[in-house]
Every structure is written in C-alpha cells, then in structure tokens.
Amino acid sequence: MVQACVAKTPPVTFRVNLSYPDGGVVPSSSTVVVGYRSDLVSLPGSGQGQASVNARIKNLPSNSSRTTNDLDYALRVVVSRGAGVPAGRLFTIDFDTCQGTSAPAFTQFGCTVEGCGGSTGTVPGCACEVATP
C-alpha cells in the first residue's frame, strides 16, 4: 500500500548493481524493479517516463538507454545497451526522504530482475542488489 510522504531534502543516493554469470552471454537489456517503502522515501511524479523521475536515475552505463515506470512503491527500470550491459553498477537513484524519518539503509530496499536478455535470448542467472553508492 502506498503511504503518504512529505518529501524533505537533501536526497539520499543508492546504487543498483547488476550481476550475471561469468563466461556467459552478456545481456544487452535488463529490467530491474527496485522496491521501496513509500513511508520512508519518495520520487517526484509517478508513472511511465516521467522527466522528474528520469532526472533522479543517474550514472547509467555509457551509450545506454532507459525506460522508467515509478509505481510509487517500486521503480521499474529497463536499461538497454547494444554493446552489452556491464556487470556492476547499473545506475544510481536519488530518493527524497520523508519528513519525520531518518535516512533509510540500503537493506530496506528490494531488487528483482524481471528480465535479462541478449542476442540469443534470455540470459539466466541475472541478479540485482541495492547498495550504498
């Protein structure tokens, strides 16, 4: 359930990392969903492709494209890159914290890979995690 949040500044930054098995196919596209507690943090705007949300997604791999959808409790991000999406930092997110709360820990976020694919189809074994920058 989406909770009310009155945003305060400055934002807090978290890193989203992508991993996949060594020696296998490098994915050219990855869809990750970052779950967050809406009573602790928020993003401005909601829905698909919001400029205000896109401005909070930073440090993507060079020459990549992204599509975002903020569900107000989770953020779905598709990152595509013709040369392959490198393992490691996929992007960073700048969240607003909610008034009356302290800065959340990275352990209070979830991350799920919904899709990970390459030129030969699905890339098995892809995983993501939320970490401190």
Buried (B, 14 or more C-beta within 10 A) or exposed (E): EEEEBEBEEEBBBBBBBBBBEEEEBBBBBBBBBBBBBBBBBBBBBBEEEBEEBBEBBEEBBEEBEBEBBBBBBBBBBBBBBEEBBBBEBBBBBBBBBBEEEEEBEBEBBBBEBEBBBBEEEEBEEBBBBBBEE
